[in-house]
């Protein structure tokens, strides 16, 4: 009996020990679970969120005419008001530019005429065309559309707009051809390469745009077009100039047919930009090097002779850094260049280059403020000689320079909420008085219309 009693005590002791062990194990498990939850919460709060890629629903290629695109009246009068106020509060001295007469924030800038909204992605290109009675503005966008706005009243709350939807392609460039009815589009597909195509967009109400021609993989199936330009020589075919910065090629095309005139390789590692003169005689490239090469298109002698010869005729030398942008003046006698050396130069190219006479620098200036890493990146020259330029490396500020005096006359800080992607002056419009008109586009999905601060 004594022995049995001893066994019972042992069993009871063993039972009590098991309960204690189970309780201890349960406590340890609870602590472990708590640690895991805390760790996951900490990691979730510390690691930045991941943005999933956009999924596009590919639509059939359709054209919608005479849509009405509204503009935000308050945004047109006071754009970027929240962003600018926040930026100025954080750094109240950042908008002060040395040498500038004015440095008015874009939130209430008097030069801003209107803001065109409605684009759903980065606006990649701009082009103006003037006819006898109206002004058109074409925009290309990564949302797979090209829009053509009729700008009758620059202060209007909405504009008549024609929209061209591209099928499974992003619009990376747009330019008008011979007239305001001819629209040439550069469209990039997901599989590589860029398609060039031309639409006839009639001003007649109710008539749908019609595609006239297309060139698939214009710069090859691995290379995209980064910009377009066009010009028309008197009595000669209109020419479209396309630029690729991947294979450093410049393509010359007949705007009416899409036939290739010639593919020119700049052999300069990277093409930052290009320009064609208004008369269609010269074109130039802004490249990785500090020199600017200029080519000439020499046409046949007779009026019916459409043969053309392309040859390099001039080189602009003097900059000390890579060329970021280049533009011709209204009569094709002068060229403006911008460089990473933080300077801009105006050149006279109306020289006897046939006998080796070099182009001459007429005027030059520095980017303001003249600080490390600050330089002009994109620019365009108006018919009256006003240079509009974006300031890098952020490309959100806008400068207006009077090339007649070399003076910076207006500084627009934070002109857009994102980097400016295109900048172009409107051609003079007969019968329309007032200052010259500038359009800018950006990654912020907006197009803004500005008036020139210079009256010449």
C-alpha positions in Angstrom: 0.0 0.0 0.0 2.9 2.3 0.9 4.4 1.6 -2.5 1.1 2.4 -4.4 0.8 5.6 -2.5 4.2 6.6 -3.7 3.2 5.8 -7.3 0.1 8.0 -7.0 2.2 10.9 -5.8 4.6 10.5 -8.7 1.8 10.5 -11.2 0.3 13.6 -9.6 3.7 15.3 -9.7 4.2 14.4 -13.3 0.7 15.7 -14.2 1.4 19.0 -12.5 4.7 19.4 -14.3 3.0 18.8 -17.7 0.5 21.5 -17.0 3.2 23.9 -16.1 5.2 23.1 -19.2 2.1 23.6 -21.4 1.4 26.9 -19.8 5.0 28.0 -20.3 4.9 26.8 -24.0 1.7 28.8 -24.5 3.2 31.9 -23.1 6.3 31.6 -25.3 4.1 31.1 -28.3 2.1 34.2 -27.5 5.2 36.3 -27.1 6.5 35.0 -30.5 3.3 35.9 -32.2 3.4 39.4 -30.7 7.0 39.8 -31.9 6.0 38.7 -35.5 3.1 41.2 -35.6 5.3 44.1 -34.3 8.0 43.2 -36.9 5.6 43.1 -39.8 4.0 46.4 -38.8 7.5 48.0 -38.5 8.6 46.7 -41.9 5.3 47.8 -43.5 5.7 51.4 -42.2 9.4 51.6 -43.1 9.4 50.2 -46.7 7.9 52.6 -49.3 4.8 51.5 -51.1 5.3 49.9 -54.5 3.4 51.2 -57.5 2.1 48.5 -59.8 2.4 49.1 -63.5 -0.5 50.6 -65.3 -2.7 48.2 -67.3 -4.1 49.7 -70.5 -7.2 48.6 -72.2 -6.3 48.7 -75.8 -9.0 50.4 -77.9 -9.7 50.4 -81.5 -8.2 53.2 -83.4 -11.0 55.8 -83.5 -11.2 59.5 -84.1 -13.5 61.8 -82.1 -14.1 65.2 -83.6 -15.3 68.5 -82.0 -15.1 67.4 -78.4 -15.0 70.1 -75.8 -12.0 70.1 -73.5 -12.5 72.2 -70.3 -9.8 74.2 -68.6 -9.8 75.1 -65.0 -10.4 78.8 -64.7 -8.9 79.0 -61.2 -6.0 76.8 -62.2 -5.4 79.0 -65.2 -5.3 82.1 -63.0 -3.4 80.6 -60.1 -1.6 77.3 -61.2 0.6 75.4 -58.7 -0.7 77.5 -55.9 -0.5 74.7 -53.3 2.8 73.4 -54.4 4.4 76.8 -54.7 3.2 77.9 -51.3 4.6 74.8 -49.7 7.9 75.1 -51.5 8.3 78.8 -50.6 7.5 78.1 -47.0 10.2 75.3 -46.9 12.8 77.5 -48.6 11.8 81.1 -48.9 15.0 82.1 -50.8 14.9 79.4 -53.6 13.0 81.6 -56.0 15.4 84.5 -56.0 17.4 84.6 -59.2 20.5 86.8 -59.5 20.3 89.2 -62.4 16.6 88.7 -63.0 14.3 91.8 -63.1 11.4 89.8 -61.7 11.0 86.4 -60.0 7.2 86.1 -59.6 6.0 82.6 -58.5 3.9 80.8 -61.1 1.1 80.7 -58.6 0.0 84.2 -59.7 2.2 84.9 -62.7 0.8 87.6 -65.0 2.3 85.9 -68.1 0.1 82.8 -67.8 -2.9 82.9 -70.1 -4.5 79.5 -69.7 -4.0 75.9 -68.6 -5.2 73.0 -70.8 -6.2 70.0 -68.7 -7.6 66.6 -69.7 -4.4 64.7 -70.6 -4.1 61.4 -68.6 -0.3 61.0 -68.8 2.9 62.9 -69.7 2.5 65.3 -72.7 5.4 64.5 -74.9 5.2 67.0 -77.8 3.6 70.3 -79.0 3.2 71.9 -82.4 1.5 75.1 -83.6 -0.1 75.8 -87.0 -1.6 79.0 -88.2 -4.2 79.4 -91.0 -5.9 82.4 -92.3 -8.6 82.5 -89.6 -7.4 80.4 -86.6 -4.6 78.9 -84.6 -4.3 75.2 -83.9 -2.2 73.5 -81.2 -1.4 69.7 -81.5 -0.4 67.7 -78.4 1.0 64.2 -78.2 0.6 62.2 -75.0 1.6 58.9 -73.5 -2.1 58.1 -72.9 -2.2 56.9 -76.5 -3.8 60.0 -77.9 -3.1 63.1 -80.0 -5.3 66.1 -79.5 -5.7 69.1 -81.8 -7.0 72.3 -80.1 -8.6 75.2 -81.9 -7.4 78.3 -80.1 -9.9 81.0 -81.0 -10.1 82.7 -77.6 -7.0 82.1 -75.5 -8.9 83.0 -72.3 -11.8 80.6 -73.0 -13.0 78.1 -70.4 -13.1 75.3 -73.1 -11.8 74.7 -76.5 -13.0 72.7 -79.6 -10.7 69.7 -79.7 -10.2 66.8 -82.1 -8.8 63.6 -80.5 -7.1 60.8 -82.3 -6.8 57.5 -80.3 -3.9 55.3 -81.2 -4.1 51.5 -80.9 -1.6 50.0 -78.4 0.8 52.8 -79.0 2.0 55.9 -77.1 2.2 59.2 -78.9 5.8 60.4 -78.5 5.8 63.3 -81.0 3.5 65.4 -83.2 4.1 68.1 -85.8 2.1 69.9 -88.5 3.1 69.4 -92.1 2.5 71.6 -95.1 -0.7 73.1 -93.5 -2.9 73.1 -90.4 -4.7 70.1 -91.9 -1.7 67.9 -92.1 -0.7 66.2 -88.8 2.3 63.9 -88.5 2.5 61.6 -85.5 5.3 59.5 -84.0 3.8 56.5 -82.2 5.9 54.1 -80.1 4.7 50.5 -79.6 5.5 48.3 -76.7 7.5 45.9 -78.8 10.0 48.6 -79.9 10.3 50.9 -82.8 8.4 54.1 -83.7 5.7 54.4 -86.4 5.4 57.6 -88.4 2.0 58.4 -89.8 0.1 61.3 -91.3 -3.5 62.3 -90.8 -5.5 64.8 -92.8 -7.5 66.8 -90.3 -10.2 68.9 -92.1 -11.5 72.0 -90.5 -14.9 71.2 -92.1 -17.4 70.3 -89.3 -18.4 66.7 -89.1 -15.6 65.4 -91.3 -13.4 62.7 -89.7 -9.6 62.8 -89.9 -8.1 60.4 -92.4 -4.8 58.6 -92.3 -2.8 59.2 -95.5 0.4 57.2 -95.0 2.4 55.4 -92.4 6.0 54.2 -92.0 6.5 51.3 -89.6 9.7 51.2 -87.5 10.9 54.5 -89.0 14.3 54.3 -87.1 14.5 50.5 -86.9 12.7 48.1 -84.6 14.9 48.8 -81.6 15.0 52.6 -81.7 12.4 55.2 -80.8 11.9 58.7 -82.1 12.4 61.3 -79.4 11.3 64.5 -81.3 9.9 65.8 -84.5 10.2 69.1 -86.5 8.9 70.2 -89.9 9.5 73.0 -92.4 8.4 74.1 -95.8 10.6 75.7 -98.4 9.0 78.0 -100.9 8.0 76.0 -104.0 9.5 72.8 -102.4 8.0 69.8 -100.6 7.5 70.0 -96.9 10.1 68.1 -94.9 9.8 66.3 -91.6 12.8 65.9 -89.4 12.8 63.0 -86.8 15.4 62.5 -84.1 16.5 59.4 -82.2 18.9 59.6 -79.3 19.5 55.8 -79.2 21.1 55.2 -82.6 22.0 58.9 -83.1 20.2 59.1 -86.4 18.2 62.0 -87.9 15.6 61.1 -90.4 14.4 63.3 -93.3 11.0 62.5 -94.7 8.6 64.0 -97.3 5.6 65.2 -95.3 3.2 64.5 -98.1 4.1 60.9 -98.8 6.3 59.6 -95.9 9.0 58.7 -98.3 12.5 58.8 -96.8 14.8 61.5 -98.1 17.8 60.5 -96.2 18.9 59.0 -92.8 21.8 61.0 -91.3 24.0 59.7 -88.5 25.4 62.4 -86.3 28.0 59.9 -84.8 28.0 61.8 -81.5 27.0 59.2 -79.0 23.8 60.9 -78.0 21.4 63.3 -79.7 19.9 65.7 -77.2 17.8 67.5 -79.8 17.6 68.9 -83.3 16.0 71.7 -85.3 15.2 72.5 -88.9 15.2 76.0 -90.3 11.8 77.5 -91.2 12.7 77.6 -94.9 13.7 73.9 -94.9 17.2 74.6 -96.1 19.3 73.7 -93.0 19.0 71.4 -90.0 21.2 71.0 -87.0 21.8 68.6 -84.1 22.4 69.2 -80.4 24.6 66.3 -79.3 26.9 64.9 -76.6 29.8 67.0 -77.9 30.4 70.8 -77.7 30.2 71.3 -81.4 27.0 71.9 -83.4 26.9 70.3 -86.9 24.7 72.0 -89.6 23.6 70.2 -92.8 22.1 71.8 -95.9 19.4 70.4 -98.2 20.2 71.4 -101.8 17.3 71.1 -104.2 17.3 70.6 -108.0 17.4 73.7 -110.2 14.0 73.5 -111.9 10.7 74.0 -110.2 9.7 70.4 -111.0 13.0 69.0 -110.0 12.4 67.4 -106.5 15.9 65.8 -106.3 17.7 66.8 -103.1 21.3 66.5 -101.9 22.1 66.5 -98.1 25.6 67.5 -97.0 27.2 69.0 -93.9 28.2 72.6 -94.5 29.0 74.2 -91.1 30.1 73.5 -87.6 29.5 75.9 -84.7 32.5 75.7 -82.3 33.1 77.6 -79.0 31.0 75.9 -76.3 32.8 74.0 -73.6 30.2 71.4 -72.8 27.6 69.2 -74.4 24.9 71.0 -76.5 21.5 70.6 -74.9 19.3 72.5 -77.4 19.4 74.3 -80.8 16.9 76.6 -82.6 16.8 78.7 -85.8 15.4 82.2 -86.1 12.4 83.1 -88.2 14.4 83.9 -91.4 16.9 81.0 -91.1 19.9 83.3 -90.9 20.7 82.8 -87.2 21.0 79.9 -84.7 20.8 79.8 -81.0 22.5 77.1 -79.0 22.5 76.2 -75.3 25.1 74.1 -73.5 25.9 72.4 -70.3 28.7 74.9 -69.9 25.9 77.1 -68.6 25.9 79.5 -71.5 23.7 80.3 -74.6 25.0 81.7 -77.9 23.5 83.3 -80.9 25.3 82.7 -84.2 25.1 84.3 -87.6 25.1 81.5 -90.2 24.4 83.8 -93.1 28.0 83.5 -94.2 29.9 82.3 -97.3 30.5 78.8 -96.0 31.2 77.6 -99.6 34.6 79.5 -99.2 35.1 78.3 -95.6 33.8 81.4 -93.9 33.0 80.4 -90.3 29.7 81.4 -88.5 30.2 84.2 -86.0 28.9 84.6 -82.5 26.5 87.7 -82.4 25.6 87.5 -78.7 26.0 85.2 -75.7 24.8 85.0 -72.1 24.9 82.9 -69.0 22.3 80.9 -67.3 21.0 82.7 -64.2 21.8 81.9 -61.4 25.3 80.9 -62.6 25.7 78.0 -60.2 27.1 74.5 -60.6 24.7 72.1 -62.3 22.3 74.8 -63.5 22.0 75.2 -67.3 19.4 75.6 -70.0 18.0 72.3 -71.3 15.1 73.0 -73.8 14.4 76.2 -75.6 12.7 77.8 -78.6 13.2 81.2 -80.3 10.2 83.4 -81.2 9.8 85.3 -84.5 10.6 88.5 -82.6 13.8 87.1 -81.0 12.6 86.1 -77.6 14.3 83.0 -76.2 12.2 80.8 -73.9 14.2 78.2 -72.1 13.8 75.6 -69.3 16.3 75.5 -66.5 17.9 72.2 -65.6 18.5 69.8 -64.0 14.9 69.8 -62.7 13.5 71.6 -65.8 10.5 73.1 -63.9 11.6 76.8 -64.1 11.0 78.9 -67.3 13.2 81.9 -68.4 12.4 84.5 -71.1 15.5 86.2 -72.6 15.6 89.1 -75.0 18.3 88.1 -77.5 18.5 91.6 -78.9 20.0 92.8 -75.5 21.0 89.4 -73.9 18.9 90.3 -70.9 16.9 87.9 -68.8 13.6 89.7 -68.6 11.4 87.2 -66.8 12.0 84.2 -64.5 9.0 81.9 -63.8 9.8 79.6 -60.9 8.0 76.3 -60.8 6.2 76.9 -64.1 5.0 73.3 -64.0 4.6 70.7 -61.2 6.9 68.3 -63.1 9.7 68.5 -65.6 8.9 70.4 -68.8 8.9 68.1 -71.8 8.3 70.5 -74.7 8.4 74.2 -75.4 7.3 76.0 -78.6 6.4 79.4 -79.8 3.3 80.0 -82.0 3.8 81.5 -85.4 2.5 85.0 -86.1 -1.2 85.0 -86.9 -2.5 87.6 -89.3 -5.1 89.8 -87.9 -4.4 88.9 -84.3 -2.7 91.7 -82.3 -1.0 91.3 -78.9 2.1 89.6 -77.5 3.6 86.4 -78.9 2.2 83.1 -77.6 4.3 80.3 -76.0 3.1 76.7 -75.1 4.8 74.4 -72.6 4.0 70.8 -71.7 5.1 68.7 -68.8 5.1 65.3 -67.0 2.4 66.9 -64.8 -0.1 66.1 -67.6 -0.8 69.8 -68.3 -0.3 72.2 -71.2 0.2 75.9 -70.4 -0.2 79.0 -72.6 2.0 82.0 -71.9 2.3 85.5 -73.3 5.7 87.0 -74.1 7.0 89.6 -71.7 8.9 91.4 -74.5 7.3 93.8 -77.0 9.6 94.3 -80.0 
